[in-house]
Amino acid sequence: MNEAFVYESHLEAGHRHPRAAPARAQSDALAMRRLHGTPPASLYVDEVLCRERPASGARIHPCLARAWQMLVRLRAAEALLIAQRIEQQVGSLPGPVAAAVRCEIAAVRAVSLLLQDDAGAALAAALSALRLDAATPVAHVALTVCRCVYWRLGDPESFYAVQRREPGEQPGRLRAITTMVDLALDAAIEFGQMHFNAARLLADDALELARRFGTGPAAIDALPACVMAQVLYEEGRVDESEALVAARLPGIRQGGTIDGALRAYGLLARIAANRRRPGQGLLLLAEADALGTQRNWPRLRAASLAQQVEMHVAAARIDQAALCAQRLAVLSGQCGAASSSARFEIARYHVLAQARLALARASSHVSAAVDLAALRQLHCDTALRRDRYGAVTIALLLVEALLVAGLRDEAIEALVALLKQAATVGLHQTLVDCSERVSNLIDGIVQGAIAPVGDVRELLPYAGALMSRRRRGTADAQPARDPTRSISAMGLSERERAIIGLMGRGLTNKQIAIRLRIAPETVKSHVKRLYTKLSVRNRIEAVTLASRLGLVRLSGSVVD
């Protein structure tokens, strides 16, 4: 049931809009129409209140409008405070009106709690909103919250069981946002199952929707952008992957979501490690740790500390790795109050960090036993959550742990199984980035020095290509930035290249028009096409991406 039909039903039931409403009420109604596209429940509530209790309506409706605006801006704490204040006024309202207000308050609370990474409480609030009125115009918000929580919980059956609401031909801003989030969640699910082509298509649709409807701050589309970037990274297109995420990092710092922050910081740090820039990666991870502390996101802190352990181990800084692992152990011990999804993630990062530290100590001839049982259980649990991509990282660690434990045959068997799976789905960069122990094992299979049980001839070309890419090293793995090649890949014309270059030097559209001797409207048209081709939404994102692709060299300031 769409929003317009619900609203018309209210009117047919006798709730006609008064002929004349106060100027402020009309202004608020217009603002909400821009947000929702069609009149939401709060607008209907305001109509009744304006007729029956004008004083209460004048207070409640603007508050509901502000709560939704705060959520669009990802300011969850402020939205929660507004919802709490409204709730204190509900008792004095007529029965049907009070029910409608409570339903919308529950939806506001569900989104706010989700943004604060309290999945359990967010799910309870969303289900409460649906129980109060499943046909409410904001029911699509509650449904999207349910899908997001089930995704975080690793419960795909419940995720797919949630009914999705189609946005209609002209969705409002709020409906466009929930549709974009739904597409992003589908993309993340597909990526986790290593259906990379499907993930790319869904993420691209989500980004296109965000561009078309201007769905809010730049950070709000960070999740689909990061999923797309992860697909690009696995294909070895590291520059494009980095540019897509880096353009959204300022928005994530200012007020993004935890899912966007987790993927953005993790991927950028991984890219820094790939390019042999551990200092840059550690700075990013320290920033993520600080952001997690500031916003009370223990999952982000745990992910940051686990990746710091990995980077310190790679650089043979065992003492620093041990300090990070110790901090992660303390954090893991304090996560009892966190939601079940957060507890699982934090425990996962703890197990991975402990395993990496034990393997590093074994390399340094320090007595350290890797907890094989914990790794096996974690691999099993992750696979049960249908996170096949996450299970790959654990499988690589498990192969290494088996080698250190002297279980060489089992390690080879596990590696061959992983290579077969990776070759089928097109997994690439993760295996190129593997540890020296695993790399030597793969190389031994390719060279024929190691003979696994069974026929592995069909794997040899793929495994050989991985080792060839790894041997070429970071410098050759990424071809030199050739502007002509990049322009061809992105579909930019020479005129568009000239315009993006001048944008990078800080020139406005009017200044570019004067420089190129063309009309300002022509420049505006070229800029719009540039945004579409580069998959960006504004001048800053376009220049950031173009500079990282080598299309422009930044000088001066970038202006809007």
N, C-alpha and C positions, 0 to 999 in steps of 0.2 A: 504494500500500500504506500503510494508516494505522498510527499508532503502536501501537495496541492489538494489531493483527494481528502486527506485528513482535515485540512483547514475548511474545505467546502462542506464537509460533514458537520463540523462545528456550526457553520453558518446556517445549514439546513435545520439544525436542532433548535434554532431560534436565537443564536448568539450573533445578531447583526451588528456590524460596526456602526457606532454612533455617527450621525451626520457631521458633527463637528467635534473634534478632539482638541485638547489643549495643544498649543504650538510645540511644547517640549515633548509631549507624547507622540505627536506626529514625527518629530525629528528622530526620536528614539526608534519608532517603528521603521522609519526609512533606513536607519543604520542597521537594524536587525535584518531587514530585507536584503541589504547588500551582503551581510554575513551569511545568511542562510539561503538566499535565493528566493525562497517562498516563505510565507509567514510561519515561524516556528511556534512551539507551544507557548513560549514566553510572550509572544505577541498576542496569542489568543487569550492568555491569562490577563494581559494588560487590558484587552478590550472589555472583558467582564468586570475587571476591577474599576475601570474608568466609569462604568455604568453604575456598579453597585457600591464600590468602596474607593472612590477616587483618591483619597489620601494615601491608602495602602498601595494602590496601583502605581501612583507616582513615585513611591519609594522602591517597590520590588522590581518593576520592569527595567529601569535603568541599571539596577544592580545585576540582574541576570545578563543584560547586554554587556556590562563591563566584565563579568566573569568569563563569558565566551571570548571576549576580546583578549583578556589576559592569557587564555589558553592558546589562542591563535599565535600569540607572541611567545609561547612556551614559558610563561611566568606562572608556574603551578601553585606556589605558595600563596601568591596574591589571590588567585582564583579560589583557593580553598577558604581563605579568610572571608571573602565575599559570600561564598556559599553558606558558611557558618552563620554570618549575620542575617542572611535571608531566612535561614531555617528558624531563627528565633521569632520571626514574624508570621510564620505559617499558621500557627494555632488560631489566630483571629480571623482567618479567611473562611469563606464558604466551602463546604465539603468538596465538590468537584474541582474548584479552583485550587484548593490546598493540595489535592492529589496531583494535579498537573504541575504545580510548583515543586512538590517533593520529587516527582519523576525527573524534572530537569535538574534539580539540585543533585540528585544521585548521579546523573550523567556527567555533570561538571566535576563532582567528586571523583568519579571513576577515572576521568582523563587526568586530573591533577595527581592522583595517587600513582597512576601509571608513569607519569613523567618523573615522579620522585622514586621510581623503581620499587614500589611496594605492590608487587603483582597480586598477592593474595587479597589485600584490601581493595585493590582496583577491581578485581573480578567480582567480589561481593557487592560493590557499589553498582557495577554494570548490570549484574543480574537483578539487583533490587530495582533499578530503573526499568528493566524489561518486565518485571513482575507488576510494577505499578501501572504501566501502560506500554505494551509492546508496539502499539500503533502510533506512539508519539512521534512528531516530526524529528526529534533528536534521537530516535531509537537507533539510527545508523551509527551514531557515535558509540553507544553502548555495545553494539555488535562488533564494531572494530576493536574496541577495548578487549572484549572477550577473545577475539582472534589473536590479538597481540599477546595476551597472557598465556593462552594455550601454546603459542609458539615458544615463548620463553620457558614454559614448563616442559617442553619437549613432548607434547601430547598431540601428535598430528591427527589422531582420530577425532578428538574434540575440535581441533582447529578446522578441519574440513567439514565438520557437522554444522558449524555456525552458518546461518543463512546470511548471504550478502545482499545488500540493497543496491540496486542499480541507480546511478546518479541522475538519469534523465537527460534530456537534451541540453538544458541550461541549468546545471547545478549551481547552487550558491557557493560561496567561498568555503563554508564549513563542510558542505557535502563534498566539494572537490578535494578538500584536505583528507577526509576519511577515505575517499576513493583512492587517492594517491597512496595513503598509508596501506590500504588493503593490497594494492598492486605491489608495493614495496615488500610487504610481508610474504606475498606469494613468491616474489623474486628471491628473498632470503631463504625460504623453504627449499626452492628449487636449487639454489646454490649449495645449500647444506647437503642436498642429495646428489650433488655434482652433476646436475642437469644444466650445464653451463649455457647452452644456447637458449633454453627456456628462461633462465635467470636474466640473461642479457635482454631478451625481448620484453619481459615484464618490467625490469628496471627502466628500460628506455621509455616504455609507456608511462610509468610513474613520473619520470623526469619531464616528459612532454606535457603531462597534465599540470605539473607544477609550473612550467613555463607559461602555459596557455591561460591559466586562471590566476597566476600571481598569488600562490597559496600561502604567502606569509614570509617570514624572515628566511634568509638563505639557508640557515641550518635545518629548516624543517624538511628539506628534501635530502638530508645527509645520508639517510639509510639507503635509498635507491642509488644515490651517487656512489656510495661505498661498495654496494653489491656490484655495480657495473665496474668499478675500479678493481675489485678483486678478480672479476672475470678477465679483465685486461691484463692484470698482473700474471695470472696463470698462463696466459697466452704469450708472456714475455714482452708485452708492450708496457714496459715499466714507466717510461716518460709520461705516456697518456694516463696511466693509472695514477701516478703521483699528482699530475696537474688537476685531475678531476676532484681529488680529495683535498688538495691544498687550497683550492679556491673556496672550499666550505669551512676550512678550519677557523677563520676568524669568527664566523657565525656560531660555530660549535663552542668556542671559548666564551662567547657572550651569553648564550642561552640555548644550546642544543639539547638533543635527547641523549640518553645514555647509550642507546643502541648505535647511534651515529658516532658518538665519541669513542666507543669501544673499537669499532671497525676502523675509524679514521686514524686514530693514534697508533693502533696496532699495525696497520698497513704501512703508514709512513715510516715507522721505526723499522719495519721489515725491509722496506726499500732502502733505507739508509744503510742497513747491514749488508744488503745485496751489493751496494756500491762501495763497500769497505769504508763507511763513514760512521763508526760506532759512536763517536762523540755526539754527532747530530742526533742519532737515534736515542741515545741516553737522555739528551736534553728534552726531546719530545716526550719520552716516557716519564721523566720527572715532572713535566708539565701536566701530563695526564694524572699522575699521582696527586698532585696539588689540586687539580680540578675535582678529582674524586673526593678528596677531603672536604673541599669547599661546599660541594653539593650533596655530601653524604651519600656517595655512590660507592659502597665497598667493592662492588664487582669491578668497577673501573680501576680502583686502586690495586686489587688483586691481579688483574690482567697486566697492569703496568709493572708491578713487582716481579711477576713471573717472567715477563719478557726482558726485564733488566737482568734477571738471573741468566737467562739464555745468552744475552749479549756479553755479559762479563765472563761467562764460561768460554764463549767463542774467542775472547781475547786473553784467555788464561789468567784472568784476575779472580782467582778462587776466593780470596778473602772478601772482596766486594760482593761476589755472588752469594757467599754465605750470609753476609749481613742482610741482603735483600730477602733471601730465603727465610731468615729469622723473623724479619718484619712481616712477611707473608704468613708465617706460622702463627704469629700473634693475632693478625687480622682474621685468620681462619678460626681461631679459638674464640673470637669475639662475635662471630656471625650468627649466634644462636637466635637473635631476634630478627634476622633477615628473612625474607620470603624463601620458600623452598627452592625456587628457581635460582635465586642469588646464592643460597647455600651450596647448591650443586656446582655452580660455576666457580665459586671461591674454592671449594674443595678440589675441583679439577685442577685449577691453577696451582694449588698447593702440591698436589701429587706430581704434576709435571715438573715443578721447580725442584722438588726434592730428588726426583729421578735424575734430572740434569746435573744437579750438584754432586750426587753420588757418582755418576759417570765421569765427571770431571776429576773428582778425587781419585778414582780408579786409574785415570790416565796419568795422574801425578804420583802413582804408586803409594797412595794413602789408602789405608784400609777403609772401605765404604761399601756396604751392601745395598744394591738396588732392590727396592721392594717390588719384585716381579708380580706378586699377587695383587698388589694395589693397582699396578699398571694394567694387568689383564682385566681386572674388574672395571676399571675406568673405561677401557676400550669397549667392553661389553655394554656398559651403561650408555655410553655415547652412541653406539650403534643402535641401541634400542630406541633412542630418541630420534633416530633417522638423521643424525648429523654425520653423514659419511665423510664430509670434508674435515670436520673436527677429529674424526676417528683416524684419519691419515697421519696427523701429527703424532698421535699416541702410538700408532703402529710403528712409525719410524723410530720412536724412542724405545719401543718394546724390542725391535730388532737389535738395536744397539745394546740394550740391557741383556738380552739373551747371549750375545757374543761375549760380553764381559763376564757373564756367569758361566762361560764355557759350554753353552748349549748351541754350538755352531750349526748343527743340522736343523734344529728347530728355527734358528734365526734365518737360515737360508730359505726354509719352507715359508716362513711368514713373509719374507721379502718378495719371493716369487708371487705369492698370492696378492700382495700389494701392487706389484708391477702389472699383473694381469688386469686388476681393477683399474689402475691408473691409465693404462693404454686404451682401455675400452671407453673411458669417459673423457679422455683428452687432458688429464692432469699433467702439468708440465713443470712450472717454476718451483713448486714446493719440493719436487724431487731433485731438481737442479741445486736447490739450496740445502740439501741434506748434509749431515755431518760427515767427517772424513771416514769414520768407521763404515758407515752405510755406503758411502761412495766407493770405497775400496772393494766392498762386497759386490756391488753392482758391476764394477769394472772387471772383477774376477770372473763373473758370469759371462760378460761380453767377450773377454779374451779367451775363454775356455779353460781358465785355470781352476774354476769351481764348476763342478757338475751337479746341478740340482737333480732331485728325483723327478722323473717325468720329462716330457719333451718341452723344451723352452725355446725352440728355434724361432717360433713366431714372435717372441718377445725381444729377440736380439736387435733388430733394427731400431725399435723404440728405445731400448736401454742404451744402445750405442749412441743414439742421437742425444740422449740426456747427458751422457759422459762427454760427448764432443762439445756440447754447449758449456758444460762445467769447466772443461779444460781451457776453452777459449778465454775464460775469465770475464770479469766484470766489464773491462774496457771493450772487448770484442762482442760481448753478449748484447750490448746496446750499440747499434750502429751509430756512427757519428751523425750529429744532427744535420741533416741536409734539408734546407728550407724548401727546395723544389719538391723533394720527396714528401715532406710533411704537408705542403700545400695540396699536392695531388691526393694524398690520403684523406685530408679533411675536405676536399672539394672546393678549396678557396680559389677565386680568380685573382689575377694580378691586381685589379682595382681593390678588391677586398683585402688583399695583403697590404697594399699601400695604406688603406684606412686603418687596419689594425695596428700597423706600425706607428702611425701618427697618434692613435689612441694611446699607445704605450708611452709616447713622449708627453702625454698629458694634455693634448689638444682637445678642445670641445668640438662638437659637430660643426658649429659655425666656423671655427678656425680651420677645421679640416676642409670645409667647402671652399674657403678662400684659398687655401694652399693648393687644392687640386683643381680649382676653377670650375666647380660644379655647384649645383643648387643645394642648399641645406637639406631640402626634402629628399634629394637623391642620396645624400650621405645617410640620412635617417633610414631609407629603404635598405641600403647596403648593410648598415649596422644590424637591422632586424634579421637579415639573412645570415649575417655572421653569427648572431646568437643561436640561430637554429642549427647551423652547420657545426658549431663548436659545442653544442649542448650546454649552453650557459644562459643566465637570465639577466645579467647586467654587465656594465663596462668593466668593473673590477674583475669579475670572473673571467671575462673574455681575454683581458690583457694578461691575467695570471696564467691561463692555459696557454695562450699563444707564446708567452715568454718561455714557458717550460718546454714547449715543443720546438723552441729555437726559431720561431717565426719573427719575433721582435726582440729587441734589447731594450729593457726598461731604462728610461732616463727621465728625471723630473718626477712629478706627482701625477697620479691618475685621478682625474676628476669625473664626477657624475654628470 
